[in-house]
């Protein structure tokens, strides 16, 4: 819709020209759509990988929740962060996330627990039934609240469902394909 409204006219004295001011109003209707979006993550439904664990030796029990929190790209490194929460009396003593059979390169000092460097190992993990994975060995208790475990990978990776395994007391449990993790094949970094 266009509306033109004439403002009071003026007369120019010098050239005897007639001056007129107009006020113009436009109304525009617009529609849009998003195209060609790349998933930087997390793009899977943000659902926790949930484990209900009871240790028969102590009768302690807990619910462990592990969720992909974020994936960020910083130059040649990609940072993966998982949120871990414990509800109950049985501490989470360790957990593992499946990786590629030929594991990606993890830069020294990039594996953290709440921003502080933490112990880990990348190997064939018994918790994962012998599959390759990253194992975090610094545990979580209910009093810790939500704890963030992060690690950098050299390269850029898509997301794929990955197995996650936990250890609470003497009990281990695996949940297949329950959280997004780095997809394979793992890219080989280029030499500069």
Secondary structure, 3 states (H helix, E strand, C coil): CEEEEECCCEECCCCCCEECCEEEEECCCCCCCCCCCCCCCCCCCCCCEEEEEECCCCCCEEEEEEEEEEEEEECCEEEEEEEEEEEECCCECEEEEECCCCCCCCCCCCCEECCEECCEEEEECHHHCCCEEEEECCCECHHHCCEEEEEEEECCCCEEEEEEEEEECCEEEEEEEEEEEECCCCCCCCCC
